[in-house]
Amino acid sequence: MTLLLTPRDVALIVQAQGMAGALRCLAHEVEADFRRWNDFDKSARSASHSRDGVIELMPIADGALYSFKYVNGHPGNTRIGLSTVMAFGVLADVATGEPRLLSELTLTTALRTAATSALAARVMARPQSRTMALIGNGAQAEFQALAFHHLLGIHRIRLFDIDPAATARLQRNLRHVPGLELHACSSAADAARGADIVTTATADKTHATIVTPDMLAPGTHVNAVGGDCPGKTELHPGVLEAAHVVVEYEPQTRVEGDIQQMPPSFPVTELWQVLLGQARGRQHDNQWTVFDSVGFALEDFSALRWLYDSARELHLGAPTELVPALTDPKDLFGQIALHGRARSAACRAVTAATTSDS
């Protein structure tokens, strides 16, 4: 049987662990997997691009487990009542190929993205950072705000979105979080003013320039979350040229991240190298640092494993016959007859009961 987790199940896991606890657990799992980077069979995601968006598959495996995520990115979806990003994923046994878990990953992607952002900032931002600008207040924004608040001690967040209603929603959703101050700003430059960390999480599939060099104070860490496919950027090239840039998986980020603007020789460091101490997150306090985050399959692997373990511990999810249970593993065709006989018997029972009642 395959365990099926719905958005309700994931929400119940987060409620049971608490938002801070869930983010800490996820960050711990993501860090542990990045630290065993060489154990994984890795590849860049496979993407199908259209005029309106992108649909992607993200596979990865270690010696024991295989996972993939299906995810889309369609910025215009909100106009028709759909999420910009929708996702689900599978965790399977490498030895047999049997799927252990089929889970929603729309909520979970927001959680794991925020946890990974905070993990990278922990080794890249200045330790005394307390103020963050959050530019782009869409579906990811609350998760980013809470991860930086709970995991890094950020207590003041300066907000900007071209849609004031998005900022108002974020303020409404987080108004009761103890110790968190939220300030709406009039522009991206206004939000970035005085910020120790600048997080960009915009949705438009364009070569946008959200952050320019003149907006950043010395030592600012930029957490660039929104640029995640070809043709979609957020940072001025001058920011990248002057910064120490860390990425998740270089072959993927070269195509999808903000560094797609830069020549192939542009130097970057992968996050696992920083976590293992093979490279530094920053060289000095006045240096700009950039986490050019596009989302990598390893983070979904970590999230799916966290979901599976948490659901079993909390007795959540529905065992589902996703693949047929065969008495004779070679007799797949027999399943058609078996279920056909079961349906016929059920129909006869209904007919008999109806006739008896009449």
C-alpha positions as CSV (number, residue, x, y, z in Angstrom):
1,M,0.0,0.0,0.0
2,T,1.1,3.6,-0.7
3,L,0.5,6.2,1.9
4,L,-1.5,9.2,0.5
5,L,-1.2,12.6,2.1
6,T,-3.6,15.4,1.2
7,P,-3.1,19.2,2.0
8,R,-5.2,18.6,5.1
9,D,-2.8,15.9,6.3
10,V,0.2,18.3,5.8
11,A,-1.6,21.1,7.6
12,L,-2.2,18.7,10.5
13,I,1.5,17.8,10.6
14,V,2.4,21.4,10.8
15,Q,-0.2,22.1,13.5
16,A,1.1,19.1,15.6
17,Q,4.7,20.2,15.3
18,G,4.0,24.0,15.4
19,M,5.2,26.2,12.5
20,A,8.5,26.9,14.2
21,G,9.0,23.2,14.9
22,A,8.1,22.1,11.4
23,L,10.4,24.6,9.8
24,R,13.3,23.5,12.2
25,C,12.7,19.9,11.3
26,L,12.7,20.6,7.6
27,A,15.8,22.7,7.8
28,H,17.5,20.0,9.7
29,E,16.5,17.3,7.1
30,V,17.6,19.5,4.2
31,E,20.9,20.3,5.8
32,A,21.6,16.7,6.6
33,D,21.0,15.7,3.0
34,F,23.1,18.6,1.6
35,R,25.9,17.4,3.8
36,R,25.8,13.9,2.1
37,W,25.7,15.5,-1.4
38,N,27.8,12.8,-3.0
39,D,25.4,10.1,-2.0
40,F,22.8,11.3,-4.5
41,D,22.2,10.6,-8.2
42,K,21.4,14.1,-9.3
43,S,20.2,15.9,-12.4
44,A,18.6,19.2,-13.4
45,R,14.9,19.1,-13.6
46,S,13.1,18.4,-16.8
47,A,11.0,21.4,-17.9
48,S,8.2,21.9,-20.4
49,H,7.8,25.6,-21.2
50,S,4.7,27.2,-22.7
51,R,3.6,30.8,-23.3
52,D,1.8,30.9,-19.9
53,G,4.2,29.0,-17.7
54,V,6.2,25.9,-17.1
55,I,5.6,22.3,-15.9
56,E,8.6,20.5,-14.4
57,L,9.7,17.1,-13.1
58,M,12.4,16.9,-10.4
59,P,13.9,13.5,-9.8
60,I,16.7,12.4,-7.3
61,A,17.8,9.3,-5.5
62,D,20.2,7.9,-3.0
63,G,21.0,4.2,-2.5
64,A,17.7,3.6,-0.6
65,L,15.0,6.0,-1.7
66,Y,14.0,7.7,-5.0
67,S,11.7,10.8,-5.2
68,F,10.3,13.1,-7.8
69,K,8.2,16.2,-7.7
70,Y,5.7,17.4,-10.3
71,V,5.4,21.2,-10.1
72,N,4.2,24.0,-12.3
73,G,4.7,27.7,-12.4
74,H,1.9,29.8,-14.1
75,P,1.9,33.4,-12.9
76,G,-1.4,34.1,-14.5
77,N,-3.2,31.4,-12.6
78,T,-4.5,33.7,-9.8
79,R,-6.7,35.4,-12.3
80,I,-8.7,32.2,-12.7
81,G,-8.6,31.1,-9.1
82,L,-5.7,28.7,-9.2
83,S,-2.3,28.8,-7.4
84,T,0.7,30.0,-9.3
85,V,2.5,26.9,-8.1
86,M,0.9,23.4,-7.7
87,A,2.8,20.3,-6.9
88,F,2.8,16.7,-5.8
89,G,5.5,14.1,-5.2
90,V,6.4,10.5,-4.8
91,L,8.8,8.7,-2.5
92,A,9.7,5.2,-3.6
93,D,11.9,2.3,-2.5
94,V,15.0,2.0,-4.7
95,A,15.4,-1.8,-4.2
96,T,11.9,-2.6,-5.5
97,G,10.5,0.6,-7.1
98,E,7.5,0.3,-4.9
99,P,6.0,3.8,-4.1
100,R,5.8,4.4,-0.4
101,L,4.3,7.8,-0.4
102,L,2.2,10.0,-2.7
103,S,1.8,13.5,-1.3
104,E,0.7,17.0,-2.0
105,L,3.7,19.3,-2.3
106,T,2.1,22.7,-2.9
107,L,2.0,23.6,0.8
108,T,5.2,21.6,1.4
109,T,7.1,23.3,-1.3
110,A,6.5,26.7,0.4
111,L,7.7,25.2,3.7
112,R,10.8,23.6,2.3
113,T,11.7,26.7,0.2
114,A,11.5,28.8,3.3
115,A,13.5,26.4,5.4
116,T,16.2,26.2,2.8
117,S,16.3,30.0,2.6
118,A,16.9,30.3,6.3
119,L,19.5,27.5,6.2
120,A,21.5,29.3,3.5
121,A,21.2,32.7,5.3
122,R,22.5,31.1,8.5
123,V,25.8,30.5,6.8
124,M,25.8,33.6,4.6
125,A,24.1,36.5,6.3
126,R,25.8,38.4,9.1
127,P,25.0,36.9,12.5
128,Q,23.7,40.2,13.8
129,S,21.0,40.5,11.1
130,R,17.6,41.5,12.5
131,T,15.9,43.3,9.7
132,M,14.7,41.9,6.4
133,A,13.1,43.3,3.3
134,L,10.5,41.0,1.7
135,I,9.9,42.1,-1.9
136,G,7.0,40.1,-3.4
137,N,4.3,39.3,-0.9
138,G,2.6,36.4,-2.8
139,A,1.9,32.8,-1.7
140,Q,5.5,32.2,-0.5
141,A,5.8,35.3,1.6
142,E,4.4,34.2,5.0
143,F,6.5,31.1,4.9
144,Q,9.7,33.1,4.2
145,A,8.9,35.6,6.9
146,L,8.2,32.9,9.5
147,A,11.3,30.9,8.6
148,F,13.6,33.9,9.0
149,H,11.8,34.9,12.2
150,H,11.9,31.5,13.9
151,L,15.2,30.2,12.6
152,L,17.3,33.3,12.4
153,G,15.8,35.8,14.8
154,I,14.6,38.3,12.3
155,H,12.1,40.5,14.1
156,R,11.5,43.4,11.7
157,I,10.3,42.8,8.1
158,R,9.8,45.6,5.6
159,L,7.2,44.6,3.0
160,F,6.6,45.6,-0.6
161,D,4.4,44.2,-3.4
162,I,3.0,45.9,-6.5
163,D,-0.3,44.6,-5.3
164,P,-1.1,46.4,-2.0
165,A,-3.7,43.7,-1.2
166,A,-1.0,41.0,-1.1
167,T,0.9,43.0,1.5
168,A,-2.3,43.6,3.5
169,R,-3.0,39.9,3.4
170,L,0.4,39.0,4.7
171,Q,0.1,41.6,7.5
172,R,-3.3,40.2,8.4
173,N,-2.1,36.6,8.5
174,L,1.0,37.3,10.6
175,R,-0.4,40.0,12.9
176,H,-0.4,37.8,16.0
177,V,3.1,36.4,15.7
178,P,4.9,37.4,18.9
179,G,8.0,39.6,18.4
180,L,7.5,40.1,14.7
181,E,7.2,43.7,13.3
182,L,5.8,44.2,9.8
183,H,6.1,47.5,8.0
184,A,4.5,48.2,4.6
185,C,6.7,50.2,2.2
186,S,6.1,52.3,-0.8
187,S,8.6,50.7,-3.1
188,A,11.2,47.9,-3.4
189,A,13.9,50.5,-2.7
190,D,12.1,51.8,0.3
191,A,11.8,48.2,1.7
192,A,15.5,47.4,1.1
193,R,16.6,50.6,2.9
194,G,18.4,49.6,6.1
195,A,17.7,45.8,5.6
196,D,20.3,43.3,6.6
197,I,18.7,40.7,4.4
198,V,16.7,41.3,1.2
199,T,14.4,38.4,0.1
200,T,12.9,38.6,-3.4
201,A,10.0,36.3,-4.1
202,T,8.2,37.8,-7.2
203,A,6.2,35.7,-9.6
204,D,6.3,37.3,-13.1
205,K,8.1,35.2,-15.8
206,T,10.2,38.1,-17.0
207,H,13.7,39.4,-17.0
208,A,12.8,41.8,-14.2
209,T,15.3,44.0,-12.3
210,I,13.9,44.1,-8.7
211,V,17.1,44.8,-6.9
212,T,19.8,47.1,-8.1
213,P,23.2,47.9,-6.5
214,D,22.2,51.3,-5.2
215,M,19.5,49.6,-3.0
216,L,21.9,47.6,-1.0
217,A,23.9,48.6,2.1
218,P,27.4,47.1,2.6
219,G,27.1,43.5,4.0
220,T,23.6,42.8,2.8
221,H,22.6,39.2,2.1
222,V,20.2,38.7,-0.8
223,N,17.9,35.7,-0.7
224,A,16.7,35.5,-4.4
225,V,13.8,33.1,-4.5
226,G,11.7,34.2,-7.4
227,G,14.0,33.7,-10.4
228,D,13.6,30.0,-11.1
229,C,13.3,29.3,-14.8
230,P,14.8,30.5,-18.1
231,G,13.8,34.1,-18.9
232,K,13.0,34.9,-15.3
233,T,15.3,37.0,-13.1
234,E,15.1,39.5,-10.3
235,L,18.6,40.9,-9.7
236,H,20.6,43.5,-11.6
237,P,23.8,42.0,-13.0
238,G,25.8,44.5,-11.0
239,V,24.6,43.0,-7.8
240,L,25.8,39.5,-8.9
241,E,29.1,40.9,-10.1
242,A,29.9,42.5,-6.8
243,A,28.6,39.6,-4.6
244,H,29.7,36.2,-3.4
245,V,27.1,33.9,-5.0
246,V,26.0,30.5,-3.6
247,V,23.6,28.2,-5.5
248,E,22.0,24.8,-4.9
249,Y,23.0,22.8,-8.0
250,E,25.2,24.7,-10.5
251,P,24.1,23.0,-13.7
252,Q,20.5,23.8,-13.0
253,T,21.0,27.3,-11.7
254,R,23.1,28.3,-14.7
255,V,20.0,27.8,-16.8
256,E,17.2,28.9,-14.4
257,G,18.7,31.3,-11.8
258,D,19.7,34.9,-11.8
259,I,23.1,33.8,-12.9
260,Q,21.6,32.9,-16.3
261,Q,22.5,36.6,-17.1
262,M,26.2,36.0,-16.4
263,P,28.9,34.3,-18.6
264,P,29.5,30.6,-18.1
265,S,32.8,31.4,-16.4
266,F,31.0,33.4,-13.7
267,P,32.2,31.9,-10.3
268,V,29.7,30.4,-7.9
269,T,29.8,28.1,-4.9
270,E,27.4,25.3,-4.2
271,L,25.6,25.3,-0.8
272,W,26.8,21.8,0.2
273,Q,30.4,23.1,0.1
274,V,29.6,25.9,2.5
275,L,27.7,23.6,4.9
276,L,30.7,21.2,4.9
277,G,33.2,24.0,5.5
278,Q,34.9,23.5,2.1
279,A,34.0,27.1,1.2
280,R,33.0,30.2,3.1
281,G,29.5,31.8,3.0
282,R,31.1,35.3,3.2
283,Q,34.6,36.6,3.3
284,H,33.9,39.7,5.4
285,D,31.1,41.7,7.0
286,N,30.9,44.4,4.2
287,Q,30.6,41.8,1.4
288,W,27.3,41.3,-0.5
289,T,26.2,37.7,-0.6
290,V,23.5,36.2,-2.8
291,F,21.7,32.9,-2.4
292,D,20.5,32.3,-6.0
293,S,17.8,29.8,-5.1
294,V,15.8,28.0,-7.8
295,G,14.7,25.0,-5.8
296,F,16.4,21.6,-6.1
297,A,15.1,18.1,-6.0
298,L,17.2,17.2,-3.0
299,E,15.1,19.6,-0.9
300,D,11.9,17.8,-2.0
301,F,13.5,14.4,-1.2
302,S,14.2,15.7,2.3
303,A,10.6,17.1,2.6
304,L,9.0,13.9,1.4
305,R,11.0,11.8,3.9
306,W,10.0,14.3,6.7
307,L,6.3,14.0,5.6
308,Y,6.4,10.2,5.6
309,D,8.0,9.9,9.0
310,S,5.8,12.5,10.5
311,A,2.6,11.1,9.1
312,R,3.4,7.6,10.4
313,E,4.2,9.0,13.8
314,L,0.9,10.9,13.9
315,H,-1.2,8.2,12.2
316,L,-2.1,10.5,9.3
317,G,-2.8,9.7,5.7
318,A,-4.7,7.0,3.8
319,P,-3.2,3.7,2.7
320,T,-4.0,3.6,-1.0
321,E,-3.8,0.8,-3.6
322,L,-1.8,2.9,-6.1
323,V,-0.4,-0.2,-7.7
324,P,-2.3,-3.6,-7.9
325,A,-1.8,-6.2,-5.2
326,L,-1.2,-9.4,-7.2
327,T,-1.6,-12.9,-5.9
328,D,0.4,-14.0,-8.9
329,P,2.9,-11.2,-9.8
330,K,2.9,-12.4,-13.4
331,D,-0.9,-12.3,-13.8
332,L,-1.5,-8.6,-14.3
333,F,-4.3,-9.3,-16.8
334,G,-6.2,-11.2,-14.1
335,Q,-6.8,-8.0,-12.3
336,I,-9.3,-6.9,-15.0
337,A,-11.4,-10.1,-14.6
338,L,-11.1,-9.9,-10.8
339,H,-12.4,-6.3,-10.5
340,G,-15.0,-7.0,-13.2
341,R,-16.4,-9.9,-11.2
342,A,-16.5,-7.8,-8.1
343,R,-18.4,-5.0,-9.9
344,S,-20.8,-7.5,-11.4
345,A,-21.5,-9.0,-8.0
346,A,-22.1,-5.6,-6.5
347,C,-24.5,-4.7,-9.3
348,R,-26.4,-7.9,-8.8
349,A,-26.7,-7.2,-5.1
350,V,-28.1,-3.8,-5.7
351,T,-30.6,-5.1,-8.3
352,A,-31.8,-7.8,-5.9
353,A,-32.3,-5.3,-3.1
354,T,-34.2,-3.0,-5.4
355,T,-36.4,-5.8,-6.6
356,S,-37.1,-7.0,-3.1
357,D,-38.1,-3.5,-1.9
358,S,-40.5,-3.1,-4.8
